[in-house]
Amino acid sequence: MSLLSITIQQAGYDLDEAIIQDIQFSINKGELVGLIGANGAGKSTTIKSILGLIPHFHGEIIKKQDLFMSYLPERPVFYDELTFQEHIDFVAALEHLSDDVVLQRIGPLLNNFQMAEHLHELPTTFSKGMQQKAMIILALLKKPELFIIDEPFIGLDPIATKLLLDLIQNKRKRGIGILMCTHVLDTAEKICDRFIVLNNGKMIVCGTLEEIRDFCHLPNSDLFDCYHYLIKDDENE
Ligand SMILES: Nc1ncnc2c1ncn2[C@@H]1O[C@H](COP(=O)(O)OP(=O)(O)OP(=O)(O)O)[C@@H](O)[C@H]1O
């Protein structure tokens, strides 16, 4: 069942410049879709288009009725003067969550991500990895049907990376759809059901690893090799 169906004819920040164009894909229940491409390929712009944050957008975003989405941005965003606990309280208030629900959802995450002792500190003073962990915990406080996550592994240590991977798999098993932007191709290859490859603002392929291998005529190759083939081929056109 499709949670989200995206058709972008063109989208961009200025009226006269299309940053992305001709992008079409969908995300189904329980599916993990990897959005991959070089720096500046248009991944974040695609995500912002889905979230309705792009000023000049031509296309169609069809959502399942009452779809509840949660977005984990590439760069952590915090209020300067709020502690981590106050950020948690703020999200809980916005989502109308009771103290019991918050404790139940967040207790194990705080312990597993080793963030319990930092509740009364300002996230703006956290290290990069700690900020990323705090953003993940805040995002997981909600119970969306679709997660949109932008470069979630940046800055995470190997323990936190494993924890996040387990959490992602767990969400998927429970039918939650995930769109994940990442440069970490070996991890993406292991966990994603399908991939969307962007280059210079255009979608060059969308499919399973098997379909991408067929498309590239590279049987048995990994995602890394297929990706490099696709980019080189696209640049030569
Ligand atoms: N707010 C903005 N205003 C104008 N141009 C922007 C803005 N944000 C991004 N761009 C431009 O849009 C293009 C695509 O950027 P985008 O952030 O979507 O790429 P990306 O694939 O997410 O890259 P990265 O892997 O580096 O995060 C780039 O040329 C970038 O300079």
The ligand as an SDF file (V2000), in Angstrom:
LIG
                    3D

 31 33  0  0  0  0  0  0  0  0999 V2000
   18.0980   27.3550    0.2560 N   0  0  0  0  0  0  0  0  0  0  0  0
   18.6540   27.2600   -0.9500 C   0  0  0  0  0  0  0  0  0  0  0  0
   18.6250   28.3100   -1.8080 N   0  0  0  0  0  0  0  0  0  0  0  0
   19.1620   28.2140   -3.0450 C   0  0  0  0  0  0  0  0  0  0  0  0
   19.7800   27.1180   -3.5300 N   0  0  0  0  0  0  0  0  0  0  0  0
   19.8330   26.0440   -2.7120 C   0  0  0  0  0  0  0  0  0  0  0  0
   19.2900   26.0720   -1.3870 C   0  0  0  0  0  0  0  0  0  0  0  0
   19.4950   24.8490   -0.8250 N   0  0  0  0  0  0  0  0  0  0  0  0
   20.1440   24.1230   -1.7470 C   0  0  0  0  0  0  0  0  0  0  0  0
   20.3500   24.8230   -2.8720 N   0  0  0  0  0  0  0  0  0  0  0  0
   21.0200   24.3580   -4.1000 C   0  0  0  0  0  0  0  0  0  0  0  0
   20.3080   23.2530   -4.6110 O   0  0  0  0  0  0  0  0  0  0  0  0
   21.2080   22.2740   -5.1380 C   0  0  0  0  0  0  0  0  0  0  0  0
   20.8660   20.9310   -4.5420 C   0  0  0  0  0  0  0  0  0  0  0  0
   21.0960   21.0140   -3.1450 O   0  0  0  0  0  0  0  0  0  0  0  0
   20.5850   19.8960   -2.1240 P   0  0  0  0  0  0  0  0  0  0  0  0
   20.8000   20.4410   -0.7560 O   0  0  0  0  0  0  0  0  0  0  0  0
   19.2260   19.4630   -2.5140 O   0  0  0  0  0  0  0  0  0  0  0  0
   21.6210   18.7170   -2.4510 O   0  0  0  0  0  0  0  0  0  0  0  0
   21.9000   17.3500   -1.6820 P   0  0  0  0  0  0  0  0  0  0  0  0
   21.8230   16.2710   -2.7230 O   0  0  0  0  0  0  0  0  0  0  0  0
   21.0140   17.2100   -0.5020 O   0  0  0  0  0  0  0  0  0  0  0  0
   23.4240   17.5710   -1.2620 O   0  0  0  0  0  0  0  0  0  0  0  0
   24.2800   17.0670    0.0130 P   0  0  0  0  0  0  0  0  0  0  0  0
   24.5970   15.6260   -0.2210 O   0  0  0  0  0  0  0  0  0  0  0  0
   25.5100   17.9100   -0.0840 O   0  0  0  0  0  0  0  0  0  0  0  0
   23.4720   17.3360    1.2520 O   0  0  0  0  0  0  0  0  0  0  0  0
   22.6160   22.7720   -4.8350 C   0  0  0  0  0  0  0  0  0  0  0  0
   23.1470   23.3430   -6.0230 O   0  0  0  0  0  0  0  0  0  0  0  0
   22.4120   23.8330   -3.7820 C   0  0  0  0  0  0  0  0  0  0  0  0
   23.3580   24.8480   -3.9100 O   0  0  0  0  0  0  0  0  0  0  0  0
  1  2  1  0
  2  3  1  0
  2  7  2  0
  3  4  2  0
  4  5  1  0
  5  6  2  0
  6  7  1  0
  6 10  1  0
  7  8  1  0
  8  9  2  0
  9 10  1  0
 10 11  1  0
 11 12  1  0
 11 30  1  0
 12 13  1  0
 13 14  1  0
 13 28  1  0
 14 15  1  0
 15 16  1  0
 16 17  2  0
 16 18  1  0
 16 19  1  0
 19 20  1  0
 20 21  2  0
 20 22  1  0
 20 23  1  0
 23 24  1  0
 24 25  2  0
 24 26  1  0
 24 27  1  0
 28 29  1  0
 28 30  1  0
 30 31  1  0
M  END
$$$$
